[in-house]
Amino acid sequence: MHHPIPPERYFPYLTWKDVEAMPDKESVVILQPMGAIEQHGPHLPLAVDSAIAVSVIGQALEQLEAEVPAYALPPLYYGKSNEHWHFPGTITLSAQTLLAVLTEVAESIYRAGFRRLVFVNAHGGQPQVLEIAARDLHQRYTDFMVFPLFVWRAPHCAGDLLSDREKELGIHAGDAETSVMLSILPEQVRFEKAVKAYPEGLPDHSLLSMEGALPFAWTTRDLSQSGVIGDATVATREKGDRIMASIAQGWVEVIRDIHRFQQPQPKSLEP
């Protein structure tokens, strides 16, 4: 049930007595891995984002020193994936449902005495919902520190291993995700079906882009017939192993920082 989370770091294995008696709960880091069940082209399983979130946190917790208290909740497999819903197999929650789930999970964690909750999200279609949830929770409970984080924004080496075009346009089921899946779940990758599919018809010499500072709304069907946005054909397990090792180490640093973090307090105005 816990794999790949270390059993001693898996929150559901605690008893309520363990939680009640846990010392200094305010400094304990609670991690909520989050992903999606959505299409990832003809070569990858629906569970890519969820598998990456859980694997990254599992490897990070294996390396984290014992004196840093941190526990992983069960992964939240379903997410807001409506950009992919034209492809069979995609399961999506609405933004409102996901927001309600995150809020009620967080409030349960708060009632138990914990004050540091991390949304560890690996699905690019829902960071904005996490940010709204985190801000609203902190506004409601001023001593609750909630971190809406994206797995891929921790330090990692993927940028050194990808082509410039892939770094710009390979946003879904391309080189990076396929390489990582070859590392963590190779038996579920149908590499013989991997394709290269960059979007066509994007505006030339424009400030607008799929993602970034000035994005436009899109669904995957607008950009790709295969569901792939990137080049999966150049993926390798060696690249995946290197990416996973670096991103897991990056998350060790992130968890340490969250354990030490103190909410900023403004200085009082001079009389």
N, C-alpha and C positions, 0 to 999 in steps of 0.2 A: 504493500500500500504506500509506503514512504518513498520508494525508489524514484529518482536518484537523490532524494534528500537524505542526509545522514539521520538515522533513526533518533538519535539523541537531540536532534534539532527539529524534529517534526512535531508541531504543536498538537495535532490530534492524539498523539501518544501520551500526552500529559493527562493526569486525572484532575478533577476540580480541586482536590486537596493540594495537588502540586501547584496549581495556579494560585490558589489562595495563599499558600505559604511562601511563594516565590519572593525573594528579597529584592528590594529596589526595582520594583516593576516599572517605575517611571523611566528607567534608562534601558530597558529591554527593547530590542529592535524586533518588531513583528513584520514579516515579509509576506505579502500577498502576490504570488506569481499569477500572471494574467496573460491570456493569449486569445485564441479564437479557434473555431472549427469552420474553416473556409477553404475554398479551392486554392490550390497552389500549382496550377498547371497540370499537364498530363503525367508528370513524372514524380511529383511529391504528394504525400498524404495530406489530408485536410488538417491534421493536427500540428502543422509546422510551428506556428507561433507559440502554441502552448508547450510543445516539446522543447523549444529553445528557451523559453522563460524558466521552466522547471530545471532543465539541465544546467543552465548558467548558475542559478541559485544553488543547486545541489553541489556543483563543483566549488563554488565560492565558499559555501558553508563547510565543505570538507577541509578547506585550507585555513579558514578563520580560526584564530587562536581561541582556546577554550574560555579565556577570561572575558571575552566579548560576548555578552548574552544576546543571542539572536535565534528566532524560531520562524520556520516557514509554515504558513497555513496551507491547506489543500489548494491546488491550483484552481483558478476560475477559468474553465475551458471555453465557455461561451462569451462572445463579445459583440460589439457593434460592427457588423460585417456587411452592411447593406450595399456597399460598393461592389460586392462580389455576388449578389443574390441572383443574378442571371445565370450563374453556373450551378448545376445540380450538386447537392451535397453541402452547400454552404448553409450554416445555421446562424441566424443573427438575432440579437436582442435589439430593441429600440434604444435610443439614447436615454429615454426616460426610465426604462426598465433597468438598464445598466447602472444609471445614477442611483436608483433606489436600492439595488443590490449592494453597491459599494458603500452607500450611506449606512445601511442596516448592519452590514458586516463590521464596519468601522465603529459604529456605536456599541456593538457587542464587545469589541476589543476594549473600548474606552471604559465600559461598565466594569470590566474585569480588572481595571487598574492600570492598564498599559497606556503609555502616552507617546509612543513612537511607532507609526504605522507607515509602511512603504508599499505603494502599488508598483509592482515590478512588471511592467507591461512590455510585451514583445510584438504587439499588433499595431501597425501604423495607422489604423483607421479610428482609434479611440483616445488618443492622448488628451484631446480637448475635454472629453467627458470626465476623465480622471482629474484634470485640473479644476474643473467646476466643483466636483465632489470634495476635493481637498480644501479648496478655499472656503466652501460653505461649512465644512466640518470644523475648520479652525475658527471660523467666525462664531460658530455656535458654542464650541468648547475651547476657550482661549488657551488652555494649557495642553491641547492636543496638537502634536506636531505630525503632520501628514505630508508625505512626499510622493507626488505623482511623477514617477520616473519611467523613462524608456530604456529598455535593456541596452539598446545599441548606442546610447549616449555615454555610457561608462567608457573609460579609456580602453582602446583595443587597437589591434594592428591591421584590421581589414583594409583600411585605406591604402596600405603599402602593398597589398596583394591584388588589388582590382585595377582594371583599366580605367582611364579617365572617363570614357563613355559610360562604363558600368557605374562608376561613382555618381555620375550625373543622372542617369536614366534607369539604372537597374534597381528598381524599388520593390519588386515582388517576384519571388521564386526564381531569382537570377543566380548569379555566381555565388554571392555570399551565403544566402540561405541554403542553396543546394549543397555547397561545400560543407556547411555546418551539419546539415542532415546526414551527409555521408560520414561525418565524424560520430554523431550521436545515435543515429538510427539507420545504419547503412542498409539493413535488410528491408527497409520500407521505401527505399529510393529506386525508382524504375528508370535508371539512367539512360537506357536505350531510347526512352521517349523524350528526353530532354530537348528543348528547342531554344533558339535564339529569337527573341521577339521584342524589338524596340518599338515604341510608339511612333507612328507617322502622323504628319499633319499638324505637329505642334507649331505655334506661331514663331516665325523667324524674327530675329532682332527685336524681341519683345521683352519687356520687364516681367511678363506673366509666365508662370510655370506650373507644373503639376503640384509641386510642393515648394515650400520656401516662403520668402517674405510676401510675395504677391501671387497667391495661388488662385486657380479657377476650380470650380466644382467639376468632378468627373466620376464616372463609374468605370470599372475595369473593362466592360464591354466597349466603351468608347475608345480604348487604347490598345486592346489585344483580343484576338479571336481565341488564342490558346489559354489565356489567363496568366501567361508569363509576361512580365515586363522587365526584360533584361536578357542576359546570355547565360543560360544554365549549362550550355554545352562545354564550357571551359572550367567548370567546377571540378575540384579534386578533394579527396579526403585529407591529403597533406595540408592544403589550405585550411580546411575545416578544423583540423586538429590545432593548427597555429592560432586561428581566430578564437576557438573556444578557450584555449589556454590563456590567451591575453585578456579576453573579456571577463573570464572568471576571476583573474587576478585584479582586473579593474573593479569588479564588484566587491572583492574583499576590501579594497580601499574605500569604496562607497559606504559599505556597512560600518566600517570603523568610523568614518566621518559622521554618520548619522548617530552612532552611539555617543559621540562626543558633542554633538550639536546642541547649542543652546539658542532658544528663540531670541532674536534681537529685542532689546528694550530701548526705547528712546530716552534721551536725557531729559530731565525735567527742565522746564523753562526757568530762566533766571528771574527772580522777583524784580 
